[in-house]
């Protein structure tokens, strides 16, 4: 006997393959996404950008410094840091936005300020 439920807009019309009909397919997609989610959960975006761009001169540990000074404690505002990054200062050359975006600089500053507490 056919089901007697009325057809609504929520009732699927297409009876073809659905991602939810294949638990294995859903499990594969979930497993593929887990490393990206786990990496983001472990490393905030500011830390990731710092490691990619800033650590080359300021060192892996922002509290110690290297060729560049230690950045923790961070007492500058995001605007001040962005000005330094874009225009350079002292021994630091300007860093173009093709290497680190303004949003990434903001994330780095937020991360360094969090470490400073």
N, CA, C and O atoms as a DFTB+ gen file, in Angstrom:
468 C
 N C O
     1  1       0.833      -1.180       0.000
     2  2       0.000       0.000       0.000
     3  2       0.875       1.240       0.000
     4  3       1.867       1.301       0.727
     5  1       0.524       2.214      -0.796
     6  2       1.263       3.468      -0.848
     7  2       1.049       4.258       0.420
     8  3       0.011       4.148       1.073
     9  1       2.051       5.062       0.763
    10  2       1.849       5.859       1.972
    11  2       0.827       6.929       1.680
    12  3       0.743       7.443       0.564
    13  1       0.065       7.255       2.673
    14  2      -1.038       8.185       2.477
    15  2      -0.715       9.580       2.979
    16  3      -1.615      10.405       3.141
    17  1       0.570       9.855       3.230
    18  2       0.942      11.182       3.698
    19  2       0.807      12.170       2.559
    20  3       1.132      11.849       1.415
    21  1       0.334      13.362       2.855
    22  2       0.224      14.361       1.784
    23  2       1.613      14.851       1.377
    24  3       2.505      14.980       2.216
    25  1       1.784      15.116       0.104
    26  2       3.051      15.622      -0.398
    27  2       3.165      17.100      -0.014
    28  3       2.264      17.893      -0.287
    29  1       4.287      17.461       0.625
    30  2       4.546      18.858       0.990
    31  2       5.843      19.282       0.320
    32  3       6.520      18.483      -0.326
    33  1       6.170      20.549       0.486
    34  2       7.410      21.025      -0.112
    35  2       8.622      20.362       0.541
    36  3       9.701      20.329      -0.051
    37  1       8.455      19.836       1.752
    38  2       9.566      19.170       2.438
    39  2       9.708      17.717       1.993
    40  3      10.717      17.078       2.290
    41  1       8.711      17.189       1.285
    42  2       8.773      15.808       0.826
    43  2       9.626      15.744      -0.430
    44  3       9.321      16.428      -1.407
    45  1      10.683      14.945      -0.436
    46  2      11.538      14.890      -1.624
    47  2      10.806      14.290      -2.819
    48  3      10.096      13.293      -2.692
    49  1      10.987      14.899      -3.956
    50  2      10.384      14.392      -5.178
    51  2      11.357      13.457      -5.873
    52  3      10.955      12.420      -6.401
    53  1      12.637      13.818      -5.878
    54  2      13.661      13.019      -6.541
    55  2      13.941      11.773      -5.701
    56  3      14.329      11.872      -4.537
    57  1      13.742      10.619      -6.297
    58  2      13.992       9.376      -5.575
    59  2      15.358       8.804      -5.920
    60  3      15.632       7.635      -5.647
    61  1      16.236       9.642      -6.534
    62  2      17.584       9.210      -6.898
    63  2      18.472       9.085      -5.664
    64  3      17.997       9.166      -4.532
    65  1      19.742       8.889      -5.896
    66  2      20.701       8.716      -4.803
    67  2      20.779       9.986      -3.971
    68  3      20.858      11.091      -4.507
    69  1      20.756       9.819      -2.687
    70  2      20.845      10.927      -1.752
    71  2      22.056      10.699      -0.864
    72  3      22.340       9.557      -0.501
    73  1      22.790      11.771      -0.499
    74  2      23.959      11.575       0.364
    75  2      23.588      10.920       1.686
    76  3      24.402      10.202       2.266
    77  1      22.403      11.149       2.159
    78  2      22.006      10.572       3.435
    79  2      21.625       9.095       3.300
    80  3      21.563       8.379       4.300
    81  1      21.372       8.640       2.084
    82  2      21.047       7.228       1.890
    83  2      22.286       6.367       1.967
    84  3      22.190       5.149       2.117
    85  1      23.426       6.974       1.867
    86  2      24.656       6.219       1.924
    87  2      25.432       6.602       3.179
    88  3      26.196       7.567       3.163
    89  1      25.246       5.863       4.255
    90  2      25.967       6.186       5.482
    91  2      27.477       6.151       5.290
    92  3      28.198       6.915       5.932
    93  1      27.956       5.292       4.431
    94  2      29.390       5.220       4.169
    95  2      29.887       6.511       3.533
    96  3      30.940       7.025       3.911
    97  1      29.135       7.038       2.568
    98  2      29.510       8.292       1.916
    99  2      29.537       9.432       2.931
   100  3      30.469      10.237       2.924
   101  1      28.539       9.514       3.797
   102  2      28.496      10.549       4.826
   103  2      29.667      10.407       5.791
   104  3      30.253      11.405       6.209
   105  1      30.006       9.179       6.142
   106  2      31.129       8.932       7.046
   107  2      32.445       9.354       6.403
   108  3      33.304       9.923       7.077
   109  1      32.615       9.085       5.118
   110  2      33.839       9.476       4.407
   111  2      33.971      10.989       4.384
   112  3      35.055      11.519       4.630
   113  1      32.876      11.696       4.090
   114  2      32.912      13.161       4.061
   115  2      33.250      13.701       5.445
   116  3      34.054      14.626       5.563
   117  1      32.658      13.146       6.479
   118  2      32.923      13.585       7.846
   119  2      34.388      13.353       8.214
   120  3      35.030      14.238       8.780
   121  1      34.913      12.192       7.904
   122  2      36.311      11.880       8.223
   123  2      37.274      12.782       7.463
   124  3      38.320      13.158       7.991
   125  1      36.931      13.127       6.241
   126  2      37.794      14.008       5.458
   127  2      37.829      15.414       6.049
   128  3      38.847      16.098       5.941
   129  1      36.747      15.854       6.665
   130  2      36.676      17.197       7.231
   131  2      37.303      17.290       8.612
   132  3      37.680      18.384       9.033
   133  1      37.426      16.196       9.321
   134  2      37.921      16.240      10.695
   135  2      39.320      16.828      10.858
   136  3      39.516      17.616      11.783
   137  1      40.303      16.499      10.023
   138  2      41.630      17.105      10.228
   139  2      41.616      18.627      10.142
   140  3      42.306      19.293      10.915
   141  1      40.846      19.183       9.222
   142  2      40.776      20.635       9.100
   143  2      40.130      21.247      10.332
   144  3      40.594      22.271      10.831
   145  1      39.067      20.631      10.824
   146  2      38.398      21.129      12.018
   147  2      39.322      20.993      13.223
   148  3      39.409      21.911      14.038
   149  1      40.004      19.877      13.346
   150  2      40.903      19.656      14.471
   151  2      42.072      20.631      14.432
   152  3      42.474      21.145      15.476
   153  1      42.622      20.897      13.260
   154  2      43.738      21.841      13.153
   155  2      43.295      23.232      13.581
   156  3      44.034      23.930      14.275
   157  1      42.106      23.638      13.179
   158  2      41.625      24.956      13.555
   159  2      41.354      25.010      15.043
   160  3      41.619      26.033      15.674
   161  1      40.832      23.937      15.627
   162  2      40.544      23.919      17.049
   163  2      41.830      23.999      17.860
   164  3      41.840      24.605      18.931
   165  1      42.917      23.401      17.375
   166  2      44.181      23.418      18.095
   167  2      44.929      24.738      17.922
   168  3      45.517      25.243      18.878
   169  1      44.912      25.286      16.748
   170  2      45.676      26.495      16.453
   171  2      44.750      27.608      15.982
   172  3      44.167      27.517      14.902
   173  1      44.613      28.655      16.786
   174  2      43.787      29.783      16.347
   175  2      44.382      30.423      15.091
   176  3      45.584      30.311      14.850
   177  1      43.549      31.093      14.290
   178  2      44.029      31.687      13.040
   179  2      45.218      32.625      13.237
   180  3      46.108      32.671      12.387
   181  1      45.250      33.370      14.337
   182  2      46.371      34.271      14.589
   183  2      47.684      33.533      14.755
   184  3      48.727      33.998      14.295
   185  1      47.637      32.385      15.411
   186  2      48.852      31.599      15.595
   187  2      49.328      31.030      14.259
   188  3      50.526      31.011      13.976
   189  1      48.394      30.573      13.452
   190  2      48.736      30.005      12.149
   191  2      49.403      31.062      11.268
   192  3      50.426      30.793      10.638
   193  1      48.818      32.268      11.225
   194  2      49.403      33.347      10.418
   195  2      50.754      33.768      10.986
   196  3      51.684      34.036      10.226
   197  1      50.875      33.829      12.318
   198  2      52.158      34.177      12.945
   199  2      53.233      33.174      12.526
   200  3      54.333      33.565      12.134
   201  1      52.918      31.898      12.609
   202  2      53.902      30.868      12.266
   203  2      54.303      30.940      10.792
   204  3      55.458      30.698      10.439
   205  1      53.337      31.276       9.940
   206  2      53.608      31.319       8.505
   207  2      54.442      32.531       8.103
   208  3      55.291      32.423       7.218
   209  1      54.215      33.697       8.743
   210  2      54.838      34.937       8.287
   211  2      55.802      35.535       9.315
   212  3      56.923      35.900       8.961
   213  1      55.397      35.638      10.546
   214  2      56.133      36.418      11.548
   215  2      57.274      35.649      12.209
   216  3      58.301      36.231      12.559
   217  1      57.091      34.341      12.379
   218  2      58.068      33.536      13.123
   219  2      59.442      33.522      12.451
   220  3      60.451      33.268      13.110
   221  1      59.487      33.790      11.161
   222  2      60.783      33.798      10.460
   223  2      61.748      34.779      11.096
   224  3      62.952      34.523      11.144
   225  1      61.237      35.897      11.585
   226  2      62.104      36.909      12.206
   227  2      61.905      36.999      13.725
   228  3      62.860      37.219      14.469
   229  1      60.674      36.831      14.170
   230  2      60.375      37.021      15.591
   231  2      60.493      35.730      16.396
   232  3      60.333      35.749      17.617
   233  1      60.770      34.619      15.734
   234  2      60.977      33.353      16.416
   235  2      59.694      32.560      16.596
   236  3      58.591      33.107      16.562
   237  1      59.864      31.258      16.789
   238  2      58.703      30.375      16.984
   239  2      57.934      30.726      18.245
   240  3      56.712      30.584      18.290
   241  1      58.636      31.179      19.259
   242  2      57.998      31.572      20.526
   243  2      57.953      33.090      20.576
   244  3      58.996      33.723      20.736
   245  1      56.770      33.696      20.443
   246  2      56.690      35.154      20.396
   247  2      57.081      35.835      21.712
   248  3      57.214      37.058      21.753
   249  1      57.265      35.066      22.778
   250  2      57.692      35.670      24.046
   251  2      59.204      35.837      24.109
   252  3      59.707      36.542      24.983
   253  1      59.944      35.197      23.192
   254  2      61.406      35.233      23.252
   255  2      62.043      36.094      22.172
   256  3      63.085      36.704      22.412
   257  1      61.434      36.159      20.976
   258  2      62.041      36.907      19.890
   259  2      63.177      36.127      19.253
   260  3      63.545      35.048      19.716
   261  1      63.723      36.685      18.192
   262  2      64.850      36.068      17.474
   263  2      65.600      37.215      16.818
   264  3      66.159      38.053      17.525
   265  1      65.634      37.284      15.483
   266  2      66.229      38.443      14.820
   267  2      65.407      39.700      15.126
   268  3      65.951      40.793      15.281
   269  1      64.083      39.517      15.211
   270  2      63.187      40.610      15.587
   271  2      62.881      40.510      17.075
   272  3      63.159      39.486      17.698
   273  1      62.314      41.562      17.645
   274  2      62.027      41.555      19.086
   275  2      60.893      40.607      19.454
   276  3      60.096      40.214      18.603
   277  1      60.831      40.245      20.736
   278  2      59.696      39.480      21.252
   279  2      58.425      40.323      21.082
   280  3      58.461      41.546      21.219
   281  1      57.332      39.675      20.791
   282  2      56.072      40.393      20.569
   283  2      55.085      40.221      21.723
   284  3      53.967      40.733      21.672
   285  1      55.495      39.512      22.740
   286  2      54.683      39.348      23.941
   287  2      55.515      39.826      25.106
   288  3      56.634      39.346      25.288
   289  1      55.018      40.747      25.898
   290  2      53.643      41.245      25.890
   291  2      53.374      42.183      24.707
   292  3      54.228      42.979      24.315
   293  1      52.167      42.066      24.154
   294  2      51.732      42.907      23.039
   295  2      50.972      44.093      23.621
   296  3      49.879      43.942      24.167
   297  1      51.562      45.262      23.495
   298  2      50.946      46.465      24.050
   299  2      50.482      47.425      22.958
   300  3      49.970      48.501      23.265
   301  1      50.651      47.057      21.704
   302  2      50.225      47.910      20.591
   303  2      48.807      47.551      20.159
   304  3      48.332      46.439      20.392
   305  1      48.142      48.517      19.523
   306  2      46.810      48.271      18.974
   307  2      46.949      47.604      17.611
   308  3      48.032      47.573      17.026
   309  1      45.858      47.081      17.127
   310  2      45.852      46.469      15.799
   311  2      46.249      47.492      14.741
   312  3      47.008      47.174      13.826
   313  1      45.740      48.720      14.859
   314  2      46.074      49.768      13.881
   315  2      47.568      50.066      13.894
   316  3      48.168      50.244      12.834
   317  1      48.177      50.124      15.077
   318  2      49.613      50.388      15.159
   319  2      50.420      49.254      14.521
   320  3      51.374      49.501      13.783
   321  1      50.032      48.017      14.812
   322  2      50.744      46.870      14.250
   323  2      50.573      46.837      12.735
   324  3      51.529      46.580      12.003
   325  1      49.367      47.094      12.271
   326  2      49.122      47.098      10.826
   327  2      49.977      48.161      10.139
   328  3      50.499      47.918       9.051
   329  1      50.126      49.323      10.751
   330  2      50.982      50.375      10.193
   331  2      52.432      49.915      10.119
   332  3      53.108      50.144       9.116
   333  1      52.909      49.268      11.174
   334  2      54.286      48.760      11.190
   335  2      54.472      47.677      10.132
   336  3      55.474      47.665       9.416
   337  1      53.505      46.769      10.037
   338  2      53.603      45.664       9.074
   339  2      53.614      46.202       7.643
   340  3      54.425      45.764       6.827
   341  1      52.748      47.122       7.340
   342  2      52.639      47.626       5.960
   343  2      53.764      48.592       5.581
   344  3      54.182      48.623       4.424
   345  1      54.261      49.383       6.544
   346  2      55.254      50.411       6.226
   347  2      56.666      50.066       6.685
   348  3      57.628      50.707       6.263
   349  1      56.796      49.067       7.540
   350  2      58.097      48.706       8.069
   351  2      58.542      49.696       9.139
   352  3      57.977      50.781       9.271
   353  1      59.543      49.314       9.887
   354  2      60.116      50.182      10.914
   355  2      61.445      49.585      11.348
   356  3      61.586      48.364      11.422
   357  1      62.409      50.431      11.631
   358  2      63.707      49.920      12.070
   359  2      64.260      48.907      11.079
   360  3      64.427      49.211       9.898
   361  1      64.543      47.699      11.565
   362  2      65.079      46.639      10.701
   363  2      63.987      45.874       9.955
   364  3      64.284      45.063       9.078
   365  1      62.742      46.127      10.298
   366  2      61.641      45.370       9.674
   367  2      61.232      46.007       8.353
   368  3      60.879      47.184       8.291
   369  1      61.288      45.201       7.305
   370  2      60.823      45.645       5.996
   371  2      59.303      45.573       5.939
   372  3      58.694      44.797       6.675
   373  1      58.683      46.372       5.073
   374  2      57.233      46.266       4.895
   375  2      56.837      44.863       4.417
   376  3      57.572      44.212       3.675
   377  1      55.682      44.425       4.852
   378  2      55.159      43.121       4.437
   379  2      53.897      43.385       3.613
   380  3      52.940      43.959       4.133
   381  1      53.876      42.979       2.342
   382  2      52.705      43.249       1.494
   383  2      51.510      42.374       1.877
   384  3      51.653      41.311       2.480
   385  1      50.336      42.862       1.505
   386  2      49.124      42.096       1.828
   387  2      49.026      40.800       1.045
   388  3      48.161      39.972       1.332
   389  1      49.892      40.608       0.065
   390  2      49.924      39.314      -0.629
   391  2      50.548      38.232       0.258
   392  3      50.344      37.042       0.020
   393  1      51.306      38.643       1.279
   394  2      51.900      37.679       2.216
   395  2      51.046      37.487       3.459
   396  3      50.962      36.380       3.992
   397  1      50.406      38.571       3.927
   398  2      49.524      38.483       5.089
   399  2      48.453      39.566       4.942
   400  3      48.769      40.739       4.742
   401  1      47.203      39.166       5.043
   402  2      46.094      40.104       4.863
   403  2      45.891      40.936       6.128
   404  3      46.406      40.605       7.196
   405  1      45.135      42.018       5.986
   406  2      44.808      42.840       7.155
   407  2      44.059      42.018       8.206
   408  3      44.293      42.172       9.404
   409  1      43.164      41.150       7.753
   410  2      42.416      40.302       8.683
   411  2      43.352      39.365       9.434
   412  3      43.169      39.127      10.628
   413  1      44.357      38.829       8.737
   414  2      45.315      37.957       9.403
   415  2      46.175      38.728      10.402
   416  3      46.497      38.204      11.469
   417  1      46.550      39.963      10.071
   418  2      47.305      40.794      11.019
   419  2      46.461      41.014      12.269
   420  3      46.969      40.922      13.387
   421  1      45.178      41.304      12.084
   422  2      44.273      41.480      13.237
   423  2      44.215      40.215      14.077
   424  3      44.223      40.281      15.306
   425  1      44.156      39.068      13.422
   426  2      44.105      37.796      14.151
   427  2      45.404      37.552      14.915
   428  3      45.379      37.054      16.040
   429  1      46.534      37.901      14.309
   430  2      47.832      37.748      14.984
   431  2      47.865      38.638      16.223
   432  3      48.267      38.193      17.298
   433  1      47.442      39.896      16.077
   434  2      47.444      40.820      17.217
   435  2      46.538      40.293      18.323
   436  3      46.917      40.323      19.494
   437  1      45.357      39.815      17.976
   438  2      44.437      39.268      18.982
   439  2      45.079      38.083      19.698
   440  3      44.965      37.965      20.918
   441  1      45.744      37.215      18.964
   442  2      46.405      36.056      19.566
   443  2      47.542      36.495      20.493
   444  3      47.681      35.966      21.595
   445  1      48.353      37.459      20.050
   446  2      49.452      37.959      20.881
   447  2      48.919      38.668      22.136
   448  3      49.506      38.547      23.211
   449  1      47.831      39.390      22.002
   450  2      47.224      40.040      23.168
   451  2      46.681      39.000      24.148
   452  3      46.765      39.179      25.363
   453  1      46.127      37.916      23.613
   454  2      45.635      36.842      24.477
   455  2      46.798      36.214      25.240
   456  3      46.668      35.906      26.425
   457  1      47.930      36.024      24.571
   458  2      49.113      35.461      25.222
   459  2      49.674      36.420      26.273
   460  3      50.355      35.992      27.205
   461  1      49.391      37.702      26.125
   462  2      49.939      38.716      27.033
   463  2      49.191      38.802      28.354
   464  3      49.651      39.464      29.285
   465  1      48.051      38.146      28.444
   466  2      47.238      38.237      29.671
   467  2      47.738      37.313      30.746
   468  3      47.167      37.267      31.836
